[in-house]
Amino acid sequence: MNLNAMRYKGVQWRHNPREISFACDKYVTENSTANGKAEVQSTGRRNLRITGKGELYGADCMEQFEQLFALFRRGGSGILSIAKLSPIYAVFESLKITGKPKPDVLTYEFVFREMMEKKRAEKPVCCYPEEGDRLWDVSYRYEIAVETLLELNPEIKRPDLPLNGKAVVLC
């Protein structure tokens, strides 16, 4: 299967991670009732935590890692796109080199943390397409379904027409 490369804030991984896992928990409390019985209550979910492991290959594997490290150091939040999944608004929480050194191979691990909707900035994340781009191009570039982009951008009636530099809301 040929999967699109993982991307965060427009930076694309040359090689998809070998492992990716998602962990999401809920806030749960247990209370005693007046008659002595226990009552469990869910008060919402916690942020999704995306962890992964992978290798960077080639004579430039250290340069590939430095590009990821620069992205990590930049801070802030952005859109994390992983093949076959809906984009996630996230923060790059952790990046480290692991494993034994090998020629032209660098092993690494990462952690991303989802930004919950209520914590997101009020201003929607958007992009400014290149001249001649259509909504189909934006959909492909950011791996967001055209239908989703049409819902987020109700003023766009036809995805096949050029956007002429108009801002497109991504999430």
C-alpha positions in Angstrom: 0.0 0.0 0.0 1.4 3.4 -0.9 0.6 5.9 1.9 1.0 9.7 1.7 3.9 10.9 3.9 3.2 12.2 7.4 3.2 16.0 7.6 3.1 18.7 10.3 2.9 22.4 9.6 3.7 21.8 5.9 6.9 19.8 6.7 6.8 16.3 5.2 8.5 13.2 6.5 10.6 11.6 3.8 9.8 8.1 5.4 6.7 7.4 7.3 7.3 6.2 10.9 7.5 2.5 11.4 5.1 2.6 14.4 2.3 5.1 15.3 0.0 4.7 18.3 -2.9 6.8 19.5 -3.9 7.0 23.2 -7.0 8.8 24.4 -8.5 8.6 27.9 -11.5 10.1 29.7 -11.7 11.9 33.0 -13.6 9.6 35.2 -14.6 10.1 38.8 -16.3 7.7 41.3 -18.6 9.2 43.8 -20.6 7.6 46.7 -24.3 8.2 46.7 -26.4 8.8 49.8 -27.5 5.1 49.9 -23.8 3.9 49.8 -23.6 2.9 46.2 -20.9 4.0 43.8 -21.6 6.2 40.8 -19.1 6.6 38.0 -19.2 9.8 36.0 -17.3 10.7 32.8 -16.5 14.4 32.7 -15.0 14.5 29.2 -12.0 13.2 27.3 -8.4 14.1 27.5 -6.2 15.2 24.7 -5.2 12.5 22.1 -1.6 11.5 22.4 0.1 10.4 19.2 3.4 8.6 19.6 5.7 7.0 17.0 9.0 5.5 16.2 10.9 5.4 12.9 14.1 5.6 11.0 15.6 8.3 8.7 17.6 6.8 5.9 20.4 8.0 3.6 23.6 9.9 3.8 21.6 13.0 4.8 19.7 11.3 7.7 21.1 13.8 10.2 20.0 16.7 8.0 16.5 15.1 7.9 16.5 14.9 11.7 17.7 18.6 12.0 14.7 19.6 9.8 12.4 17.8 12.3 14.2 19.3 15.2 13.9 22.8 13.8 10.1 22.2 13.4 10.0 21.0 17.0 11.9 24.0 18.3 9.6 26.4 16.4 6.9 25.5 18.8 3.2 26.4 18.6 0.5 24.2 17.2 -0.5 23.2 13.7 -2.1 20.6 11.5 -0.8 17.0 11.8 -1.6 14.9 8.7 -1.2 11.1 8.9 -2.2 8.9 6.0 -5.8 7.6 6.1 -6.8 9.7 9.1 -8.5 13.0 9.5 -6.0 15.9 10.2 -5.4 16.7 13.8 -4.7 20.1 15.3 -1.7 19.3 17.5 1.5 20.4 19.3 4.9 18.7 18.7 5.6 17.6 22.3 8.7 15.5 22.1 11.4 14.4 19.7 14.5 12.2 20.5 17.2 10.1 18.8 17.1 6.5 20.0 18.9 3.2 19.3 22.5 2.4 18.4 24.2 4.4 15.7 24.3 2.8 12.3 25.7 4.1 9.0 23.2 6.2 7.1 20.3 5.4 9.6 19.0 7.4 12.4 16.3 6.0 14.8 14.0 8.5 16.4 10.8 8.7 18.5 8.2 11.5 18.7 5.1 12.6 20.6 2.3 14.9 19.4 -0.5 16.1 21.6 -3.9 17.0 20.2 -5.1 20.5 20.9 -8.7 20.3 22.2 -11.3 22.4 20.3 -12.0 24.7 23.2 -8.3 25.4 23.7 -7.7 26.3 20.0 -7.1 29.8 18.9 -10.3 31.6 17.9 -8.8 32.4 14.4 -9.3 29.3 12.1 -6.3 27.8 10.6 -6.2 28.6 6.9 -4.0 28.5 3.8 -3.5 30.8 0.9 -3.4 28.7 -2.3 -1.0 29.3 -5.1 -2.1 31.0 -8.3 -4.3 28.6 -10.3 -4.9 26.2 -7.4 -8.4 24.7 -7.0 -10.0 23.3 -3.9 -8.9 19.8 -5.2 -5.3 20.9 -5.0 -5.7 22.2 -1.4 -7.5 18.9 -0.5 -4.6 16.8 -1.9 -1.9 19.0 -0.4 -3.3 19.0 3.1 -5.0 15.6 2.9 -8.4 17.0 3.9 -11.5 15.7 2.1 -13.0 18.1 -0.5 -16.4 17.7 1.2 -14.9 18.8 4.6 -13.3 21.9 2.9 -16.6 22.8 1.3 -18.3 22.6 4.7 -15.7 24.8 6.2 -15.8 27.2 3.3 -19.5 27.6 2.3 -18.7 30.6 0.1 -16.8 28.2 -2.3 -19.5 26.6 -4.5 -17.4 24.8 -7.0 -14.1 22.9 -6.1 -13.1 22.8 -9.8 -12.7 26.6 -10.2 -9.4 28.4 -9.5 -9.3 30.0 -6.0 -7.3 33.0 -7.1 -5.4 33.5 -3.9 -8.5 33.3 -1.7 -7.9 32.1 1.9 -9.1 28.6 2.6 -10.1 27.5 6.1 -8.6 24.1 6.9 -10.0 23.2 10.3 
